[in-house]
Amino acid sequence: MEKKTTIENILNSLDGLQKASPGDFFFTRVQARLQKEELGFWGRLAAFVTRPSVALSTLGLIFLLNAAALFYQHSASSGSMVAEQFEQTAAEDYNTTLALNTYYDENSEPR
């Protein structure tokens, strides 16, 4: 008797079953996916570039290049200032030596 009631319970559980049906707008979503155009080269490139990680790393690289250019420009300008000061000092020393030589040549009396 117990087996009969178990089998009847199992069969009775299938009484409220209905035919399976897709959800709302399923057909529309399938059609939209089938008709979706494949992205070309430029579309894929734009999708890659607009990723936040790529955009942020590109901006970081640009900032680093600008900082390097500013540092290089600053060091080059300070190096040229040292070279200009050396040239001026050398020129002054040369002119002083030249002036002393001409002074002694003009004021020396032959013996």
Backbone as ProteinMPNN parsed JSONL, in Angstrom:
{"seq_chain_A": "MEKKTTIENILNSLDGLQKASPGDFFFTRVQARLQKEELGFWGRLAAFVTRPSVALSTLGLIFLLNAAALFYQHSASSGSMVAEQFEQTAAEDYNTTLALNTYYDENSEPR", "coords_chain_A": {"N_chain_A": [[0.803, -1.184, 0.0], [1.921, 1.177, 0.693], [3.759, 1.669, -1.363], [2.085, 2.165, -3.459], [0.86, 4.576, -2.752], [3.062, 6.279, -2.833], [3.806, 6.218, -5.515], [1.469, 7.253, -6.593], [1.547, 9.812, -5.494], [3.775, 10.856, -6.818], [2.917, 10.829, -9.485], [0.731, 12.532, -9.25], [2.015, 14.927, -8.761], [2.734, 15.84, -11.202], [0.5, 16.94, -12.306], [-0.045, 19.766, -12.475], [1.578, 20.721, -14.474], [2.748, 22.678, -17.256], [3.163, 23.585, -20.707], [6.443, 24.401, -21.726], [7.573, 27.7, -22.281], [9.212, 30.423, -23.992], [10.724, 33.371, -22.465], [9.488, 36.773, -22.123], [9.937, 38.904, -24.956], [11.925, 37.337, -26.07], [12.269, 36.441, -28.722], [12.714, 38.876, -30.031], [15.16, 39.687, -28.933], [16.828, 37.65, -29.862], [16.664, 38.031, -32.639], [17.784, 40.611, -32.825], [20.409, 40.128, -32.026], [21.258, 38.422, -34.045], [21.169, 40.111, -36.261], [23.016, 41.986, -35.683], [25.69, 44.072, -36.594], [29.001, 43.224, -37.45], [31.873, 44.59, -35.93], [34.19, 46.709, -37.581], [37.695, 47.28, -38.387], [38.276, 49.886, -37.391], [36.214, 50.23, -35.572], [36.783, 48.234, -33.681], [39.272, 49.186, -32.849], [38.565, 51.66, -31.713], [36.971, 50.725, -29.632], [38.905, 49.427, -28.124], [40.694, 51.507, -27.423], [39.105, 53.162, -25.898], [38.838, 51.882, -23.52], [39.063, 52.052, -19.99], [41.518, 51.367, -18.7], [43.424, 51.45, -20.745], [43.167, 54.091, -21.614], [43.895, 55.54, -19.287], [46.531, 54.641, -18.878], [47.722, 55.623, -21.196], [47.441, 58.398, -20.826], [49.046, 58.664, -18.54], [51.546, 57.978, -19.639], [51.886, 60.102, -21.413], [52.068, 62.254, -19.595], [54.448, 61.516, -18.269], [56.302, 61.689, -20.377], [56.152, 64.444, -20.908], [57.128, 65.459, -18.472], [59.721, 64.431, -18.541], [60.709, 65.796, -20.778], [60.601, 68.44, -19.849], [62.426, 68.274, -17.704], [64.764, 67.599, -19.095], [65.052, 69.868, -20.692], [65.441, 71.804, -18.719], [67.837, 70.928, -17.529], [69.538, 71.114, -19.708], [69.487, 73.852, -20.223], [70.615, 74.891, -17.87], [73.127, 73.724, -18.037], [74.097, 74.954, -20.328], [74.296, 77.508, -19.37], [76.413, 77.318, -17.593], [78.432, 76.718, -19.406], [78.439, 79.082, -20.912], [79.234, 80.9, -18.925], [81.808, 79.933, -18.428], [82.974, 80.415, -20.915], [82.835, 83.219, -20.968], [84.48, 83.874, -18.779], [86.89, 82.772, -19.646], [87.293, 84.336, -21.924], [87.545, 86.87, -20.747], [89.867, 86.47, -19.225], [91.686, 86.011, -21.284], [91.545, 88.46, -22.646], [92.497, 90.131, -20.622], [95.083, 89.168, -20.292], [96.055, 89.688, -22.832], [95.812, 92.455, -22.827], [97.635, 93.144, -20.786], [100.023, 92.263, -21.913], [100.23, 93.963, -24.122], [100.404, 96.378, -22.788], [102.799, 96.159, -21.423], [104.477, 95.915, -23.555], [104.235, 98.386, -24.844], [105.113, 100.211, -22.895], [107.621, 99.54, -22.26], [111.044, 100.302, -22.324], [113.551, 100.274, -24.708], [116.796, 98.951, -24.165]], "CA_chain_A": [[0.0, 0.0, 0.0], [2.798, 2.344, 0.781], [4.329, 1.894, -2.681], [1.035, 2.722, -4.291], [0.673, 5.991, -2.414], [4.247, 6.998, -3.287], [3.695, 6.342, -6.963], [0.365, 8.184, -6.853], [2.034, 11.166, -5.167], [4.67, 11.278, -7.903], [2.084, 11.105, -10.653], [-0.099, 13.706, -8.963], [2.843, 16.132, -8.791], [2.837, 16.259, -12.598], [-0.799, 17.434, -12.763], [-0.071, 21.201, -12.757], [2.591, 21.074, -15.46], [2.327, 23.325, -18.494], [4.148, 23.58, -21.768], [7.49, 25.411, -21.535], [7.548, 28.776, -23.274], [10.301, 31.378, -23.749], [10.346, 34.582, -21.75], [9.044, 37.915, -22.921], [10.894, 39.54, -25.865], [13.01, 36.429, -26.42], [12.437, 36.469, -30.17], [13.285, 40.171, -30.387], [16.578, 39.68, -28.552], [17.536, 36.744, -30.773], [16.75, 38.701, -33.934], [18.732, 41.724, -32.713], [21.764, 39.569, -31.959], [21.581, 37.882, -35.363], [21.323, 41.195, -37.211], [24.06, 42.898, -35.216], [26.81, 44.147, -37.521], [30.314, 42.981, -36.862], [32.69, 45.797, -35.935], [35.364, 46.686, -38.448], [38.973, 47.587, -37.736], [38.183, 51.149, -36.635], [35.316, 50.007, -34.438], [37.526, 47.486, -32.661], [40.305, 50.075, -32.316], [37.901, 52.617, -30.828], [36.553, 49.999, -28.427], [40.112, 49.153, -27.325], [41.263, 52.761, -26.913], [38.22, 53.772, -24.902], [38.874, 51.157, -22.245], [39.664, 52.927, -18.978], [42.919, 51.045, -18.411], [44.252, 51.929, -21.857], [43.135, 55.554, -21.607], [44.68, 56.039, -18.153], [47.956, 54.38, -19.097], [48.17, 56.549, -22.232], [47.593, 59.703, -20.187], [50.23, 58.59, -17.68], [52.72, 58.016, -20.497], [52.016, 61.48, -21.914], [52.577, 63.076, -18.492], [55.853, 61.171, -18.044], [57.093, 62.265, -21.466], [56.224, 65.887, -20.685], [58.024, 65.7, -17.347], [61.074, 64.167, -19.009], [61.099, 66.898, -21.665], [60.871, 69.612, -19.013], [63.668, 68.028, -16.972], [65.862, 67.672, -20.053], [65.187, 71.268, -21.085], [65.996, 72.521, -17.579], [69.241, 70.552, -17.357], [70.281, 71.63, -20.857], [69.634, 75.3, -20.078], [71.579, 75.156, -16.796], [74.424, 73.329, -18.567], [74.551, 75.98, -21.255], [74.669, 78.681, -18.574], [77.76, 77.043, -17.095], [79.34, 76.847, -20.544], [78.546, 80.512, -21.226], [80.045, 81.536, -17.889], [83.183, 79.519, -18.663], [83.454, 81.145, -22.089], [83.037, 84.618, -20.585], [85.66, 83.937, -17.92], [88.055, 82.522, -20.488], [87.488, 85.509, -22.771], [88.056, 87.949, -19.91], [91.255, 86.152, -18.915], [92.471, 86.208, -22.5], [91.637, 89.898, -22.889], [93.357, 90.697, -19.597], [96.451, 88.777, -20.643], [96.403, 90.434, -24.038], [95.985, 93.861, -22.45], [98.88, 93.262, -20.033], [101.134, 92.118, -22.84], [100.363, 95.181, -24.916], [100.824, 97.452, -21.883], [104.233, 96.028, -21.174], [105.207, 96.151, -24.819], [104.218, 99.809, -25.147], [105.794, 100.992, -21.873], [109.0, 99.103, -22.013], [112.04, 101.058, -23.084], [114.631, 99.401, -25.144], [118.05, 99.261, -23.508]], "C_chain_A": [[0.853, 1.258, 0.0], [3.422, 2.673, -0.569], [3.322, 2.557, -3.597], [0.83, 4.202, -4.002], [1.865, 6.825, -2.876], [4.179, 7.22, -4.788], [2.579, 7.313, -7.312], [0.779, 9.619, -6.546], [2.931, 11.708, -6.281], [3.857, 11.632, -9.139], [1.21, 12.337, -10.442], [0.72, 15.0, -9.004], [2.991, 16.671, -10.211], [1.535, 16.867, -13.12], [-0.777, 18.906, -13.167], [0.939, 21.644, -13.796], [1.992, 21.702, -16.694], [3.474, 23.261, -19.491], [5.169, 24.693, -21.511], [7.413, 26.444, -22.64], [8.676, 29.763, -22.957], [9.774, 32.615, -23.034], [9.916, 35.686, -22.703], [10.213, 38.468, -23.744], [12.082, 38.655, -26.241], [13.309, 36.482, -27.913], [13.099, 37.769, -30.622], [14.777, 40.22, -30.073], [17.389, 38.789, -29.475], [17.709, 37.406, -32.133], [17.763, 39.852, -33.902], [20.165, 41.214, -32.692], [22.191, 39.005, -33.312], [21.862, 38.988, -36.369], [22.42, 42.194, -36.825], [25.232, 42.865, -36.184], [28.113, 43.895, -36.78], [31.131, 44.263, -36.981], [33.879, 45.626, -36.863], [36.617, 47.014, -37.648], [38.863, 48.819, -36.857], [37.264, 51.009, -35.436], [36.0, 49.252, -33.314], [38.608, 48.353, -32.021], [39.704, 51.083, -31.346], [37.452, 51.95, -29.536], [37.747, 49.72, -27.528], [40.649, 50.42, -26.674], [40.399, 53.36, -25.813], [38.111, 52.964, -23.621], [39.563, 52.038, -21.21], [41.131, 52.625, -18.709], [43.843, 51.56, -19.505], [44.308, 53.455, -21.845], [43.99, 56.117, -20.468], [46.167, 55.801, -18.342], [48.513, 55.295, -20.186], [48.366, 57.943, -21.655], [48.819, 59.731, -19.279], [51.511, 58.66, -18.488], [52.954, 59.419, -21.048], [52.566, 62.39, -20.819], [54.048, 62.781, -18.214], [56.754, 61.745, -19.135], [57.228, 63.775, -21.325], [57.181, 66.221, -19.553], [59.475, 65.469, -17.759], [61.571, 65.287, -19.916], [61.415, 68.152, -20.856], [62.176, 69.456, -18.245], [64.869, 68.151, -17.897], [66.114, 69.117, -20.464], [65.827, 72.072, -19.957], [67.477, 72.198, -17.413], [70.084, 71.076, -18.515], [70.502, 73.13, -20.723], [70.616, 75.633, -18.967], [72.979, 74.753, -17.236], [74.964, 74.363, -19.525], [74.936, 77.245, -20.506], [76.073, 78.511, -18.026], [78.772, 77.209, -18.22], [79.522, 78.307, -20.928], [79.407, 81.232, -20.196], [81.513, 81.168, -18.075], [83.778, 80.282, -19.844], [83.723, 82.603, -21.75], [84.291, 84.771, -19.732], [86.924, 83.728, -18.734], [88.346, 83.726, -21.37], [88.046, 86.678, -21.958], [89.524, 87.716, -19.552], [92.156, 86.398, -20.125], [92.65, 87.692, -22.778], [92.552, 90.564, -21.877], [94.814, 90.383, -19.906], [96.922, 89.546, -21.859], [96.641, 91.894, -23.701], [97.278, 94.059, -21.675], [100.083, 93.17, -20.952], [101.32, 93.381, -23.667], [100.813, 96.342, -24.036], [102.325, 97.384, -21.651], [105.033, 96.296, -22.457], [105.293, 97.637, -25.114], [105.075, 100.609, -24.159], [107.226, 100.536, -21.612], [109.951, 99.89, -22.92], [113.12, 100.109, -23.523], [115.946, 99.814, -24.485], [119.182, 99.273, -24.438]], "O_chain_A": [[0.518, 2.263, -0.627], [3.597, 3.849, -0.889], [3.673, 3.41, -4.412], [0.647, 4.993, -4.926], [1.685, 7.976, -3.274], [4.473, 8.315, -5.267], [2.726, 8.115, -8.234], [0.397, 10.542, -7.266], [2.847, 12.883, -6.637], [4.112, 12.658, -9.769], [0.983, 13.102, -11.38], [0.161, 16.067, -9.259], [3.337, 17.838, -10.397], [1.48, 17.272, -14.281], [-1.445, 19.267, -14.136], [1.136, 22.845, -13.981], [0.901, 21.341, -17.136], [4.606, 22.924, -19.144], [4.797, 25.8, -21.122], [7.209, 26.102, -23.805], [9.055, 29.923, -21.797], [8.572, 32.877, -22.996], [9.975, 35.54, -23.924], [11.349, 38.493, -23.271], [13.119, 39.153, -26.677], [14.469, 36.558, -28.317], [13.956, 37.752, -31.506], [15.564, 40.738, -30.865], [18.516, 39.13, -29.835], [18.791, 37.346, -32.716], [18.515, 40.038, -34.858], [21.045, 41.829, -33.294], [23.361, 39.103, -33.683], [22.71, 38.819, -37.246], [22.704, 43.133, -37.568], [25.715, 41.797, -36.557], [28.289, 44.305, -35.633], [31.088, 44.942, -38.007], [34.493, 44.561, -36.931], [36.61, 47.027, -36.417], [39.304, 48.806, -35.707], [37.512, 51.609, -34.39], [35.828, 49.578, -32.139], [38.842, 48.279, -30.815], [40.265, 51.335, -30.28], [37.542, 52.547, -28.463], [37.626, 49.769, -26.304], [41.018, 50.407, -25.5], [40.915, 53.998, -24.895], [37.357, 53.337, -22.723], [40.55, 52.703, -21.526], [41.916, 53.551, -18.507], [44.933, 52.055, -19.215], [45.371, 54.043, -22.041], [44.732, 57.077, -20.674], [46.981, 56.661, -18.006], [49.672, 55.704, -20.104], [49.358, 58.604, -21.963], [49.551, 60.72, -19.257], [52.464, 59.324, -18.082], [54.096, 59.87, -21.138], [53.441, 63.213, -21.087], [54.82, 63.703, -17.95], [57.847, 62.233, -18.847], [58.294, 64.331, -21.589], [57.963, 67.165, -19.661], [60.36, 66.23, -17.368], [62.734, 65.683, -19.829], [62.388, 68.849, -21.145], [62.952, 70.407, -18.144], [65.882, 68.742, -17.524], [67.264, 69.542, -20.572], [66.669, 72.932, -20.215], [68.285, 73.098, -17.181], [71.24, 71.445, -18.311], [71.572, 73.634, -21.065], [71.388, 76.582, -19.109], [73.945, 75.401, -16.832], [76.167, 74.628, -19.537], [75.813, 77.983, -20.956], [76.845, 79.47, -18.0], [79.846, 77.773, -18.015], [80.635, 78.731, -21.237], [80.222, 82.082, -20.555], [82.382, 82.021, -17.893], [84.921, 80.736, -19.795], [84.724, 83.168, -22.189], [85.076, 85.696, -19.94], [87.918, 84.427, -18.536], [89.505, 84.102, -21.549], [88.926, 87.397, -22.432], [90.328, 88.647, -19.573], [93.257, 86.933, -19.991], [93.748, 88.144, -23.102], [93.308, 91.469, -22.231], [95.677, 91.253, -19.789], [98.064, 90.005, -21.907], [97.567, 92.51, -24.228], [97.962, 95.06, -21.888], [101.053, 93.911, -20.791], [102.45, 93.819, -23.886], [101.544, 97.214, -24.508], [103.026, 98.396, -21.676], [106.134, 96.844, -22.413], [106.326, 98.107, -25.591], [105.702, 101.593, -24.554], [107.936, 101.132, -20.802], [109.689, 100.105, -24.104], [113.543, 99.237, -22.765], [116.148, 101.011, -24.277], [120.316, 99.521, -24.027]]}, "name": "protein", "num_of_chains": 1, "seq": "MEKKTTIENILNSLDGLQKASPGDFFFTRVQARLQKEELGFWGRLAAFVTRPSVALSTLGLIFLLNAAALFYQHSASSGSMVAEQFEQTAAEDYNTTLALNTYYDENSEPR"}
